[in-house]
Amino acid sequence: MVASARTDQEWSAALVRKMSRLADEGMSAAQIAKALGLTRGQILGKMHRLGLKTKSLPKKWLNTALVEKMTELAGERLSVNQIGKALGLTRYQARYRMGRLGLMTNPRTEWPAGAAEKMTELINQGMSAAQIAKALGLTRGQILGKMHRLGLKTKDAANSKKGRPRKVCGSRNPSAHRGL
């Protein structure tokens, strides 16, 4: 393994002052590293240990028009793929930028007033998640998600697959599988 060019013990006070001055001037860690003849990782590590922060330059993509359009498209509940295509971005670029802006593509839908209480009543009546979904005009996934968040279970949850015996595929003769 190759030793690094400079260890923590070799940082002189003058070098730390120069690094701090360059950071105060708004230089990025990569620019500071180039100016001092060090790696970006060394600069970031030392700045972290000293409690210093680099100046984050404004992102070129962070313009008002793009943010407004992305916010509008996210409000229409489009997928990240659809938003990316509309803005000429890849899915990953759109996802990253939306994450940085705090936007969600599919926020949780608002439940109708009283639907959670009605769902609880239907569970107590012994209805399945599919039956409850049909009665409330929601999807089974919405019902199961809400039940999970509220810590509820249907009455037939005790009869789940955990207690059932396994099904055996093929013939019932075990010697048939051994080539006998």
C-alpha positions in Angstrom: 0.0 0.0 0.0 1.3 3.4 -0.9 1.6 5.9 1.9 -0.3 9.2 1.4 1.7 12.3 0.4 0.9 14.1 3.7 -0.3 12.7 7.0 -2.2 14.7 9.7 1.1 15.3 11.7 2.7 17.0 8.7 0.2 19.8 8.4 1.9 23.0 9.4 0.1 25.9 10.8 1.0 28.0 7.7 -0.6 25.3 5.4 -3.7 25.2 7.6 -4.0 29.0 7.4 -3.5 29.0 3.6 -6.2 26.2 3.3 -8.6 28.2 5.5 -8.0 31.4 3.5 -8.6 29.7 0.2 -11.9 28.2 1.6 -13.0 31.6 2.8 -12.4 32.9 -0.7 -15.0 30.5 -2.0 -12.7 27.9 -3.5 -14.0 24.3 -3.7 -12.1 21.5 -2.1 -10.8 20.3 -5.5 -9.5 23.8 -6.3 -7.8 24.1 -2.8 -6.2 20.7 -3.3 -4.8 21.7 -6.7 -3.4 25.0 -5.3 -1.7 23.2 -2.4 -0.6 20.1 -4.2 -2.7 17.8 -2.2 -5.7 15.5 -2.9 -9.3 16.5 -2.5 -9.7 13.8 0.1 -6.9 15.2 2.2 -8.3 18.7 2.1 -11.8 17.4 3.0 -10.5 15.3 5.8 -8.5 18.1 7.3 -11.3 20.5 7.0 -13.7 18.1 8.6 -11.3 17.5 11.5 -10.9 21.2 12.0 -14.7 21.8 11.8 -14.4 24.0 8.6 -16.8 23.9 5.7 -16.1 24.4 2.0 -18.2 26.9 0.2 -20.9 25.1 -1.9 -21.0 26.8 -5.2 -24.5 27.2 -6.6 -25.5 24.3 -8.9 -25.8 25.2 -12.5 -29.0 23.2 -12.8 -30.6 25.0 -9.9 -32.4 27.8 -11.8 -35.8 29.1 -11.1 -37.5 27.9 -14.3 -36.3 24.3 -13.8 -37.3 24.3 -10.1 -40.8 25.7 -10.9 -41.3 23.2 -13.7 -40.1 20.3 -11.6 -42.4 21.3 -8.7 -45.3 21.6 -11.1 -44.7 18.1 -12.6 -44.2 16.6 -9.1 -47.5 18.2 -8.1 -49.2 16.4 -11.0 -48.0 13.1 -9.4 -45.9 12.1 -12.5 -43.3 9.4 -12.1 -39.6 10.3 -12.0 -39.2 8.9 -15.5 -42.0 11.1 -16.9 -40.5 14.2 -15.1 -37.1 13.4 -16.5 -38.4 13.0 -20.0 -40.4 16.3 -19.8 -37.2 18.1 -18.7 -34.7 16.4 -20.9 -33.1 14.6 -18.0 -32.4 10.9 -17.2 -34.4 9.3 -14.5 -31.4 9.4 -12.2 -30.8 13.1 -12.8 -34.4 13.9 -12.1 -34.4 11.7 -8.9 -31.3 13.4 -7.6 -32.5 16.9 -8.3 -35.9 16.2 -6.8 -34.3 14.8 -3.7 -32.1 17.9 -3.4 -35.2 20.1 -3.7 -37.2 18.0 -1.2 -39.9 17.0 -3.8 -41.7 13.7 -3.8 -43.1 12.0 -6.9 -45.8 10.0 -5.3 -46.8 11.6 -2.0 -49.2 9.8 0.2 -52.8 10.4 -0.8 -55.1 12.1 1.7 -57.6 9.6 3.1 -61.2 10.6 3.0 -62.6 12.0 6.2 -63.7 9.1 8.5 -62.3 6.4 6.2 -59.8 5.1 8.9 -62.5 4.8 11.4 -64.8 3.0 8.9 -61.9 0.7 8.0 -61.5 -0.2 11.7 -65.2 -1.0 11.9 -65.0 -3.2 8.8 -62.0 -5.1 10.2 -63.9 -5.7 13.4 -66.8 -7.1 11.3 -64.3 -9.7 9.9 -63.9 -8.3 6.4 -60.7 -8.9 4.4 -58.5 -6.2 3.1 -59.9 -6.6 -0.4 -63.5 -6.4 0.8 -62.7 -3.3 2.8 -61.0 -1.7 -0.2 -64.0 -2.4 -2.3 -66.4 -1.0 0.3 -64.3 2.2 0.8 -63.5 2.7 -2.9 -59.8 2.5 -2.3 -57.1 0.0 -3.4 -56.1 -3.0 -1.4 -52.6 -1.7 -1.2 -53.9 1.6 0.3 -55.8 -0.4 2.9 -52.9 -2.7 3.7 -50.5 0.3 4.0 -52.9 2.2 6.4 -53.4 -0.9 8.4 -49.7 -1.4 8.7 -49.1 2.2 9.8 -51.9 1.9 12.4 -50.7 -1.5 13.6 -54.0 -3.2 12.7 -54.5 -6.7 11.4 -57.6 -8.3 9.8 -59.4 -11.1 11.7 -58.2 -13.7 9.3 -54.5 -12.8 9.9 -54.3 -15.7 12.3 -55.0 -18.0 9.4 -52.1 -16.8 7.3 -49.6 -19.0 5.4 -47.4 -19.4 8.5 -49.6 -22.1 10.0 -50.3 -24.0 6.8 -48.4 -27.1 5.8 -46.0 -26.8 2.8 -47.2 -28.1 -0.5 -45.1 -30.8 -2.1 -44.6 -30.6 -5.8 -44.4 -33.6 -8.2 -45.1 -37.2 -7.3 -45.9 -38.4 -3.8 -43.2 -41.1 -4.1 -39.9 -39.7 -2.7 -37.9 -42.4 -4.3 -39.0 -41.2 -7.7 -36.8 -38.1 -7.3 -33.7 -40.0 -6.5 -33.6 -41.8 -9.8 -34.4 -45.2 -8.3 
